[in-house]
Amino acid sequence: MPYLWSGALSVVAASGLITVFSLFLPLTLMQVYDRVIKYKSLDTLSWLVIGCVVAFLLEASLRFARGWIGSWMAARFEHDLSCSAVNRLLQSPLAEFQQEEVGVHLDRINAVSSLKGYYAGQVFQMLFDLPFFFLFLIAIWYIGGTLLFYPLGMILGYLLLITLLRKGLVLTQSQQSVQTDRRYNFLIEILGAIGQVKNLTMEEQMLRRYERLQATAAVSNMKVNFWQSTVANLGFFFSQAIMFGTIGFGASRVIEGSLTIGGLTACTMLGGRALGPIQNGASFWLRFAEAKLLQDKVKKVAECIPDVSPGALPFPSQIEGSIETLAISYLNKSTGTLLFNDLNLKIKAGEFAGILCSDAVVASTLLLTLCGVYRPTTGRVLIDRYEIFQWDRSDLQGRIEYLSKDNSLFKGTILENITLFDPTKREAALDSAALVELDEMVAQLPKGYETPVGGNNSNTLPTGMLQRIAIARALVVRPRIFMINGVLDSMDQDTADILFFLLKKLRGNCTIILVSEHLHLVENADSIYAYEAGNLESLMAADS
């Protein structure tokens, strides 16, 4: 990210100037005590006051500018890295993605927002104050000579204590991260199935489970807060100790005459300010343990291997629709089950193939493998003699469409869901909706096709309407291959009649694969297969 380097240079320059301007007040006080008061020089006092005011204004302006640059860098960093992380997850193989719980993926995406502070935010700015710590030491040495050794010794002692405390903070932060992941996963699980929780009257049990998780998380949070507050309190203690100690040791030098009162005042202020950059650096170092945890989470996303090989060409836009599998096998890594083994299947372009399968997992895995979503453990899948997994399959609309029992709708309107949020498909979407006789059902809604759906809004729509929206969505792109998985098994009779009518219309114009548990639903197919013991047994060939 090149903009981080250019932004960092601006922040470094601003930090250096801020440190220089912060020297004005201690040096001005030294001049006031040693010269202005002693010689009653009002003119000198006026110029010193004007100089201080100018320095204060410049310092405030630089702090504002540095804050704006840091905020811009942080926002840009979060935007770029978040988009990249989401893209990685979207491009990752579905089977690999499903091996982790949704809460884990969500926590990793949220880690980007927290990580921005370490690369481009306020925490990042703290680090650039550290080198200018030496300016304060040089100023103390120039004014007070050996008086420098006291604040320097206290600062070293502060760093030693911080080093000892860091181990406890790292351990508690690791425990906090684990508890956060558990709470995320539990909340997503119960909120995603809130209807079932209420149907089974499990609210009390779920609340008790969450209370136990929250209690454990509260203990972890308390420990982290304790360690962080301890560090802050140590900084306050050492800051006061440096100031009082400098006064104590410097007072004897003033009595001896080797140090002026103004010099002692300046050294006292500079000693206290010298700890500031060290505190910021120590804070960054302590919080870097948290940054390491966040980095590990983001790294997990970065390690997701894209499902499409780099440089792969887009899948051909024009296909006839023939499908052939060559000895494909699929091993479910989560359960260790071999779902199908050395499966061979050949479906001609325009053929209507029916598959009898009572195992929903096998049925969905097989069709998603034919769609190019799941990569088989072994074997090859050919679409019109093109090996599908050697091509870019990120956009197969208009060629392959998959219709399942899951009628999930995205947040938007009914029409947006049918067009898949592509305004250019509006007319095609309305035609497709008319084919499934969706017009009459939608006309009864106050907002018609502009009715909001998705999320809880979908629960208020009739099941038949949801099914017709899903069918219209699949047909709006006029697919060359249409795969239907178990939809008819749970469809109302009116919608089933419409779908059968559409399949009759599509027959011969596109390849159709219909999976069902019941023979009477696939009996009109050109060819029929039955899933048995990891393979497909032909019950009726297309030529018979």
C-alpha positions as CSV (number, residue, x, y, z in Angstrom):
1,M,0.0,0.0,0.0
2,P,2.1,2.9,-1.3
3,Y,-0.1,5.6,0.3
4,L,1.0,4.3,3.7
5,W,4.6,5.3,3.0
6,S,3.7,8.8,1.8
7,G,1.3,9.3,4.7
8,A,3.9,8.0,7.2
9,L,6.5,10.5,5.9
10,S,3.9,13.3,6.5
11,V,3.2,12.0,10.0
12,V,6.9,11.8,10.8
13,A,7.5,15.4,9.7
14,A,4.5,16.6,11.7
15,S,5.6,14.7,14.8
16,G,9.1,16.1,14.6
17,L,7.8,19.7,14.3
18,I,5.4,19.1,17.2
19,T,8.2,18.0,19.4
20,V,10.3,21.0,18.5
21,F,7.4,23.4,19.2
22,S,6.8,21.6,22.5
23,L,10.2,22.7,23.7
24,F,9.2,26.4,23.5
25,L,7.3,26.5,26.8
26,P,10.1,25.0,29.0
27,L,12.7,27.1,27.4
28,T,10.5,30.2,27.7
29,L,9.9,29.6,31.4
30,M,13.6,29.3,31.8
31,Q,14.1,32.7,30.2
32,V,11.3,34.2,32.3
33,Y,12.8,33.0,35.6
34,D,16.5,33.7,34.8
35,R,16.3,36.9,32.7
36,V,12.9,38.6,32.5
37,I,12.2,38.6,36.3
38,K,15.8,39.2,37.2
39,Y,16.2,42.2,34.9
40,K,12.6,43.2,34.8
41,S,12.6,43.2,31.0
42,L,9.0,43.7,29.9
43,D,10.0,43.9,26.2
44,T,11.6,40.5,26.3
45,L,8.6,39.1,28.1
46,S,6.3,40.4,25.3
47,W,8.4,38.8,22.6
48,L,8.5,35.5,24.6
49,V,4.7,35.5,25.0
50,I,4.2,36.2,21.3
51,G,6.7,33.5,20.4
52,C,4.9,31.0,22.7
53,V,1.5,31.8,21.3
54,V,2.7,31.3,17.8
55,A,4.4,28.0,18.8
56,F,1.1,26.9,20.5
57,L,-0.9,27.7,17.4
58,L,1.5,26.0,15.1
59,E,1.7,22.9,17.3
60,A,-2.2,22.8,17.5
61,S,-2.4,23.1,13.7
62,L,0.2,20.4,13.2
63,R,-1.6,18.1,15.6
64,F,-4.9,18.7,13.8
65,A,-3.2,18.0,10.4
66,R,-1.5,14.9,11.7
67,G,-4.8,13.6,13.1
68,W,-6.5,14.2,9.7
69,I,-3.7,12.4,7.8
70,G,-3.8,9.5,10.3
71,S,-7.6,9.3,10.0
72,W,-7.5,9.3,6.2
73,M,-4.8,6.6,6.2
74,A,-6.8,4.5,8.6
75,A,-10.0,4.8,6.6
76,R,-8.1,4.0,3.4
77,F,-6.4,1.1,5.0
78,E,-9.6,-0.4,6.4
79,H,-11.4,0.1,3.1
80,D,-8.8,-1.6,1.0
81,L,-8.0,-4.4,3.4
82,S,-11.7,-5.1,4.1
83,C,-12.6,-5.3,0.4
84,S,-9.6,-7.5,-0.2
85,A,-10.5,-9.8,2.7
86,V,-14.2,-10.1,1.7
87,N,-13.1,-10.8,-1.9
88,R,-10.8,-13.6,-0.6
89,L,-13.7,-15.2,1.2
90,L,-16.0,-14.9,-1.7
91,Q,-13.4,-16.4,-4.1
92,S,-12.5,-19.2,-1.7
93,P,-13.8,-22.8,-2.4
94,L,-17.2,-23.3,-0.8
95,A,-16.2,-26.6,0.8
96,E,-13.2,-24.9,2.5
97,F,-15.3,-21.9,3.6
98,Q,-17.9,-24.2,5.2
99,Q,-15.3,-25.9,7.4
100,E,-15.2,-22.8,9.6
101,E,-18.2,-21.3,11.4
102,V,-19.7,-18.1,10.2
103,G,-18.7,-16.4,13.5
104,V,-15.1,-17.1,12.9
105,H,-15.2,-15.5,9.4
106,L,-17.0,-12.5,10.8
107,D,-14.5,-12.1,13.6
108,R,-11.7,-12.2,11.1
109,I,-13.3,-9.5,9.0
110,N,-13.9,-7.4,12.1
111,A,-10.2,-7.8,12.9
112,V,-9.4,-5.5,10.0
113,S,-11.2,-2.6,11.7
114,S,-9.2,-3.1,14.8
115,L,-5.9,-3.6,13.0
116,K,-6.1,-0.3,11.2
117,G,-4.9,1.6,14.3
118,Y,-1.6,-0.2,14.2
119,Y,-0.9,0.5,10.6
120,A,-2.5,3.9,10.0
121,G,-4.4,5.2,13.1
122,Q,-3.7,6.8,16.4
123,V,-1.6,3.9,17.7
124,F,0.5,4.1,14.5
125,Q,1.1,7.8,15.2
126,M,2.4,7.0,18.8
127,L,5.3,5.1,17.3
128,F,6.6,8.1,15.4
129,D,6.8,10.2,18.6
130,L,9.4,7.8,20.0
131,P,12.5,8.9,18.1
132,F,12.0,12.5,19.1
133,F,12.3,11.5,22.8
134,F,16.1,12.1,22.3
135,L,15.4,15.8,21.7
136,F,14.1,16.1,25.3
137,L,17.2,14.3,26.6
138,I,19.5,16.5,24.7
139,A,17.7,19.6,26.0
140,I,17.9,18.3,29.6
141,W,21.7,17.5,29.2
142,Y,22.3,21.0,27.7
143,I,20.6,22.8,30.5
144,G,21.1,20.5,33.5
145,G,24.1,18.4,32.6
146,T,24.3,15.3,34.9
147,L,20.7,16.0,36.1
148,L,19.8,14.0,33.0
149,F,20.7,10.7,34.7
150,Y,17.8,10.8,37.1
151,P,15.0,11.0,34.6
152,L,16.9,8.6,32.3
153,G,17.2,6.0,35.1
154,M,13.5,6.3,36.0
155,I,12.6,5.8,32.3
156,L,14.7,2.7,32.1
157,G,13.0,1.4,35.3
158,Y,9.6,2.1,33.7
159,L,10.6,0.1,30.6
160,L,11.8,-2.8,32.8
161,L,8.4,-3.0,34.6
162,I,6.5,-2.8,31.3
163,T,8.6,-5.7,30.0
164,L,7.6,-7.8,33.0
165,L,3.9,-6.9,32.7
166,R,3.7,-7.6,29.0
167,K,3.7,-11.4,29.5
168,G,0.5,-11.3,31.6
169,L,-1.2,-8.9,29.1
170,V,-0.4,-11.1,26.1
171,L,-1.8,-14.2,27.9
172,T,-5.1,-12.5,28.9
173,Q,-5.5,-11.0,25.4
174,S,-5.2,-14.5,23.9
175,Q,-7.9,-15.8,26.2
176,Q,-10.1,-12.8,25.4
177,S,-9.8,-13.5,21.7
178,V,-10.9,-17.2,22.2
179,Q,-13.9,-16.1,24.3
180,T,-14.9,-13.5,21.7
181,D,-15.0,-16.1,18.9
182,R,-17.2,-18.4,21.0
183,R,-19.7,-15.7,21.8
184,Y,-19.8,-14.6,18.1
185,N,-20.5,-18.2,17.0
186,F,-23.2,-18.8,19.6
187,L,-25.0,-15.5,18.9
188,I,-25.0,-16.2,15.1
189,E,-26.2,-19.7,15.7
190,I,-29.2,-18.8,17.9
191,L,-30.2,-15.6,16.1
192,G,-30.0,-17.4,12.7
193,A,-32.4,-20.0,14.1
194,I,-34.5,-17.8,16.3
195,G,-37.7,-19.2,14.9
196,Q,-36.8,-22.7,15.8
197,V,-35.6,-21.6,19.2
198,K,-39.0,-20.1,19.9
199,N,-40.9,-23.0,18.4
200,L,-39.1,-25.4,20.8
201,T,-39.5,-22.9,23.7
202,M,-35.7,-23.0,24.2
203,E,-35.3,-19.3,25.1
204,E,-34.4,-20.1,28.8
205,Q,-31.8,-22.7,27.9
206,M,-30.2,-20.5,25.3
207,L,-30.1,-17.6,27.7
208,R,-28.4,-19.8,30.4
209,R,-25.8,-20.9,27.8
210,Y,-25.1,-17.3,26.8
211,E,-24.8,-16.2,30.4
212,R,-22.1,-18.8,31.0
213,L,-20.3,-17.7,27.9
214,Q,-20.7,-14.1,28.9
215,A,-19.4,-14.8,32.4
216,T,-16.3,-16.4,31.1
217,A,-15.8,-13.5,28.6
218,A,-16.4,-10.9,31.4
219,V,-13.5,-12.5,33.4
220,S,-11.2,-12.3,30.4
221,N,-12.2,-8.7,29.7
222,M,-11.7,-7.8,33.4
223,K,-8.2,-9.2,33.3
224,V,-7.3,-7.3,30.1
225,N,-8.7,-4.1,31.5
226,F,-6.8,-4.6,34.7
227,W,-3.4,-5.1,33.0
228,Q,-4.0,-2.1,30.7
229,S,-5.0,0.2,33.6
230,T,-2.0,-1.0,35.5
231,V,0.2,0.1,32.7
232,A,-1.5,3.5,32.6
233,N,-1.2,3.9,36.3
234,L,2.5,3.1,36.2
235,G,3.0,5.8,33.6
236,F,1.3,8.4,35.9
237,F,3.4,7.3,38.8
238,F,6.7,7.5,37.0
239,S,5.8,10.9,35.4
240,Q,5.2,12.3,38.9
241,A,8.3,10.6,40.3
242,I,10.4,12.1,37.5
243,M,9.1,15.6,38.1
244,F,9.5,15.5,42.0
245,G,12.8,13.7,41.8
246,T,14.2,16.2,39.3
247,I,13.1,19.0,41.6
248,G,14.7,17.3,44.6
249,F,18.1,16.6,42.9
250,G,18.1,19.9,41.0
251,A,17.3,22.0,44.1
252,S,20.7,21.1,45.6
253,R,22.4,22.2,42.3
254,V,20.5,25.5,42.5
255,I,21.7,26.1,46.1
256,E,25.2,25.3,45.0
257,G,24.8,27.8,42.2
258,S,25.6,25.4,39.4
259,L,22.0,25.5,38.1
260,T,19.5,28.4,37.8
261,I,15.9,28.3,39.0
262,G,14.8,28.7,35.4
263,G,17.0,25.8,34.3
264,L,15.5,23.6,37.1
265,T,12.0,24.5,36.0
266,A,12.8,23.7,32.4
267,C,14.5,20.4,33.3
268,T,11.5,19.4,35.4
269,M,9.0,20.1,32.6
270,L,11.3,18.4,30.0
271,G,11.7,15.3,32.2
272,G,8.0,14.9,32.5
273,R,7.5,15.4,28.8
274,A,10.4,13.0,27.9
275,L,8.3,10.1,29.4
276,G,5.4,10.9,27.0
277,P,7.0,9.4,23.9
278,I,8.2,6.4,25.9
279,Q,4.8,5.8,27.3
280,N,3.4,6.0,23.7
281,G,6.1,3.6,22.5
282,A,5.5,1.2,25.4
283,S,1.7,1.4,24.8
284,F,2.3,0.5,21.2
285,W,4.6,-2.4,22.2
286,L,2.1,-3.7,24.7
287,R,-0.8,-3.4,22.3
288,F,1.3,-5.0,19.6
289,A,0.5,-8.4,21.2
290,E,-3.1,-7.6,20.4
291,A,-2.0,-6.6,16.9
292,K,-0.3,-9.9,16.5
293,L,-3.6,-11.7,17.3
294,L,-5.4,-9.5,14.8
295,Q,-2.7,-10.1,12.2
296,D,-3.1,-13.9,12.6
297,K,-6.8,-13.6,12.1
298,V,-6.4,-11.5,8.9
299,K,-3.7,-13.8,7.8
300,K,-6.1,-16.7,7.9
301,V,-8.2,-14.9,5.4
302,A,-5.2,-14.1,3.2
303,E,-4.3,-17.8,3.2
304,C,-7.6,-18.7,1.6
305,I,-6.7,-20.2,-1.8
306,P,-8.9,-18.8,-4.6
307,D,-11.1,-21.4,-6.2
308,V,-10.1,-20.1,-9.6
309,S,-6.5,-20.5,-10.7
310,P,-4.7,-17.2,-11.5
311,G,-4.7,-16.4,-15.2
312,A,-7.7,-18.8,-15.9
313,L,-9.7,-17.7,-18.9
314,P,-13.5,-16.9,-18.5
315,F,-15.7,-19.9,-19.2
316,P,-17.0,-19.8,-22.8
317,S,-20.1,-17.6,-23.1
318,Q,-21.7,-19.9,-25.7
319,I,-22.3,-23.6,-24.8
320,E,-24.7,-26.3,-26.0
321,G,-25.1,-27.8,-22.6
322,S,-23.7,-31.4,-22.6
323,I,-22.4,-32.7,-19.3
324,E,-19.9,-35.5,-18.8
325,T,-18.2,-36.7,-15.6
326,L,-15.1,-38.9,-15.8
327,A,-14.6,-41.1,-12.7
328,I,-15.3,-38.3,-10.2
329,S,-15.1,-38.9,-6.4
330,Y,-15.9,-36.6,-3.5
331,L,-14.7,-37.0,0.0
332,N,-16.5,-34.9,2.6
333,K,-13.6,-33.7,4.7
334,S,-15.8,-32.7,7.7
335,T,-17.2,-36.2,8.2
336,G,-14.7,-38.3,6.3
337,T,-17.5,-39.8,4.2
338,L,-17.0,-40.7,0.5
339,L,-20.2,-39.4,-1.0
340,F,-19.6,-40.8,-4.5
341,N,-16.8,-42.8,-6.0
342,D,-15.6,-43.1,-9.6
343,L,-19.0,-41.7,-10.8
344,N,-19.4,-41.6,-14.6
345,L,-22.3,-39.7,-16.1
346,K,-23.0,-38.5,-19.6
347,I,-25.9,-36.2,-20.4
348,K,-26.5,-34.8,-23.9
349,A,-27.2,-31.2,-24.7
350,G,-31.0,-30.6,-24.4
351,E,-31.6,-33.8,-22.5
352,F,-33.9,-34.0,-19.6
353,A,-32.3,-36.2,-16.9
354,G,-33.9,-37.4,-13.7
355,I,-32.0,-38.5,-10.7
356,L,-33.5,-40.4,-7.8
357,C,-31.7,-39.6,-4.5
358,S,-32.9,-39.7,-1.0
359,D,-29.7,-38.3,0.5
360,A,-29.9,-34.5,0.4
361,V,-26.2,-34.0,1.1
362,V,-25.2,-36.3,-1.8
363,A,-27.7,-34.6,-4.1
364,S,-26.6,-31.1,-3.4
365,T,-22.9,-32.1,-3.5
366,L,-23.3,-33.8,-6.9
367,L,-25.1,-30.9,-8.5
368,L,-22.8,-28.3,-7.1
369,T,-19.9,-30.3,-8.4
370,L,-21.5,-30.3,-11.9
371,C,-22.0,-26.6,-11.5
372,G,-18.3,-26.1,-10.7
373,V,-18.9,-25.0,-7.1
374,Y,-17.5,-28.0,-5.4
375,R,-14.2,-29.4,-6.8
376,P,-14.2,-33.2,-6.9
377,T,-11.5,-35.1,-4.9
378,T,-10.6,-37.0,-8.1
379,G,-11.9,-37.0,-11.6
380,R,-13.0,-34.5,-14.2
381,V,-16.2,-32.6,-15.1
382,L,-16.7,-31.6,-18.7
383,I,-19.2,-29.1,-20.0
384,D,-19.3,-29.3,-23.8
385,R,-15.9,-31.0,-23.6
386,Y,-14.5,-28.0,-21.6
387,E,-13.0,-29.2,-18.3
388,I,-14.9,-26.7,-16.0
389,F,-12.3,-26.5,-13.2
390,Q,-9.6,-25.3,-15.6
391,W,-11.7,-22.1,-16.4
392,D,-12.8,-19.0,-14.5
393,R,-16.2,-20.0,-13.1
394,S,-16.9,-16.8,-11.2
395,D,-19.7,-15.8,-13.6
396,L,-21.7,-18.7,-15.2
397,Q,-25.0,-16.8,-15.4
398,G,-26.8,-17.6,-18.6
399,R,-25.1,-20.9,-18.9
400,I,-25.7,-22.9,-15.7
401,E,-28.4,-22.2,-13.1
402,Y,-29.0,-24.2,-9.9
403,L,-32.4,-24.2,-8.1
404,S,-32.6,-25.7,-4.6
405,K,-35.0,-25.9,-1.7
406,D,-33.3,-23.0,-0.1
407,N,-35.4,-20.0,-1.2
408,S,-33.3,-17.4,0.6
409,L,-33.8,-13.8,-0.6
410,F,-31.3,-11.0,-0.5
411,K,-32.0,-7.7,1.3
412,G,-33.8,-5.6,-1.4
413,T,-37.1,-5.7,-3.3
414,I,-38.8,-8.6,-5.0
415,L,-37.8,-7.3,-8.4
416,E,-34.2,-6.7,-7.4
417,N,-34.0,-10.3,-6.2
418,I,-35.3,-11.6,-9.6
419,T,-32.9,-9.3,-11.5
420,L,-30.0,-10.1,-9.1
421,F,-29.7,-6.3,-8.6
422,D,-28.9,-5.8,-12.3
423,P,-31.3,-3.0,-13.6
424,T,-30.6,-4.1,-17.3
425,K,-32.5,-7.3,-16.6
426,R,-35.7,-5.6,-15.5
427,E,-37.8,-6.5,-18.6
428,A,-36.5,-10.1,-18.7
429,A,-37.3,-10.4,-15.0
430,L,-40.9,-9.2,-15.5
431,D,-41.3,-11.7,-18.4
432,S,-39.8,-14.5,-16.2
433,A,-42.2,-13.6,-13.3
434,A,-45.1,-13.7,-15.7
435,L,-44.2,-17.2,-16.8
436,V,-44.4,-18.5,-13.2
437,E,-47.7,-16.5,-12.7
438,L,-46.1,-14.4,-10.0
439,D,-47.9,-11.2,-11.2
440,E,-51.2,-12.1,-9.6
441,M,-49.6,-12.9,-6.2
442,V,-47.4,-9.8,-6.2
443,A,-50.4,-7.6,-7.3
444,Q,-52.0,-8.3,-3.9
445,L,-49.0,-6.7,-2.1
446,P,-49.3,-2.9,-1.4
447,K,-45.9,-2.2,-3.0
448,G,-46.0,-4.9,-5.7
449,Y,-42.6,-5.8,-7.0
450,E,-41.0,-3.0,-4.9
451,T,-42.0,-4.9,-1.7
452,P,-38.9,-5.2,0.6
453,V,-37.7,-8.8,1.2
454,G,-34.7,-10.4,2.7
455,G,-34.1,-11.1,6.4
456,N,-37.3,-11.2,8.5
457,N,-39.3,-9.6,5.7
458,S,-39.2,-12.9,3.8
459,N,-41.0,-14.7,6.6
460,T,-44.2,-12.8,5.9
461,L,-44.4,-14.0,2.3
462,P,-46.3,-17.2,1.4
463,T,-44.1,-20.2,0.7
464,G,-45.5,-20.5,-2.8
465,M,-44.5,-16.9,-3.6
466,L,-41.0,-17.5,-2.4
467,Q,-40.7,-20.6,-4.6
468,R,-41.9,-18.7,-7.6
469,I,-39.5,-15.9,-7.0
470,A,-36.7,-18.4,-6.9
471,I,-37.8,-20.0,-10.1
472,A,-38.1,-16.7,-11.9
473,R,-34.7,-15.7,-10.7
474,A,-33.2,-18.8,-12.1
475,L,-34.9,-18.5,-15.5
476,V,-34.4,-14.7,-16.0
477,V,-30.9,-15.4,-17.6
478,R,-32.3,-18.2,-19.9
479,P,-29.8,-20.9,-18.8
480,R,-28.4,-23.5,-21.1
481,I,-28.2,-26.0,-18.2
482,F,-30.9,-26.0,-15.5
483,M,-30.3,-28.1,-12.4
484,I,-33.2,-28.6,-9.9
485,N,-32.5,-30.1,-6.6
486,G,-35.4,-31.5,-4.5
487,V,-37.6,-28.5,-5.1
488,L,-40.6,-30.5,-6.3
489,D,-40.6,-32.7,-3.1
490,S,-41.7,-29.7,-1.0
491,M,-43.5,-27.6,-3.5
492,D,-47.3,-26.8,-3.4
493,Q,-49.3,-28.3,-6.2
494,D,-50.0,-25.1,-8.1
495,T,-46.4,-24.1,-8.2
496,A,-45.3,-27.6,-9.1
497,D,-47.8,-27.6,-12.0
498,I,-46.2,-24.3,-13.2
499,L,-42.7,-25.7,-12.9
500,F,-43.6,-28.9,-14.9
501,F,-45.2,-26.7,-17.6
502,L,-42.0,-24.7,-17.8
503,L,-39.8,-27.8,-17.9
504,K,-42.0,-29.0,-20.8
505,K,-41.4,-25.7,-22.6
506,L,-37.6,-25.8,-21.9
507,R,-37.3,-29.5,-22.9
508,G,-34.9,-29.8,-25.9
509,N,-33.9,-26.1,-25.6
510,C,-31.7,-26.5,-22.5
511,T,-30.3,-29.4,-20.5
512,I,-32.3,-30.2,-17.4
513,I,-31.3,-32.2,-14.4
514,L,-34.0,-32.9,-11.9
515,V,-33.2,-34.5,-8.6
516,S,-36.0,-35.9,-6.5
517,E,-36.8,-38.6,-3.9
518,H,-39.9,-39.8,-5.8
519,L,-40.0,-41.7,-9.0
520,H,-43.3,-40.2,-10.2
521,L,-41.7,-36.7,-10.3
522,V,-39.0,-37.8,-12.7
523,E,-40.8,-40.4,-14.7
524,N,-41.2,-38.1,-17.7
525,A,-37.5,-37.5,-18.0
526,D,-35.5,-38.7,-21.1
527,S,-33.1,-40.6,-18.8
528,I,-33.4,-41.7,-15.2
529,Y,-30.7,-42.6,-12.7
530,A,-30.8,-43.8,-9.1
531,Y,-28.1,-43.1,-6.5
532,E,-26.9,-46.3,-5.0
533,A,-23.8,-46.9,-2.8
534,G,-21.8,-44.0,-4.1
535,N,-22.7,-44.2,-7.7
536,L,-25.5,-43.7,-10.2
537,E,-27.3,-46.7,-11.6
538,S,-29.1,-46.1,-15.0
539,L,-32.8,-47.0,-14.8
540,M,-33.7,-45.7,-18.2
541,A,-31.4,-44.5,-21.0
542,A,-32.2,-41.4,-23.2
543,D,-32.3,-43.6,-26.3
544,S,-34.7,-46.2,-25.0
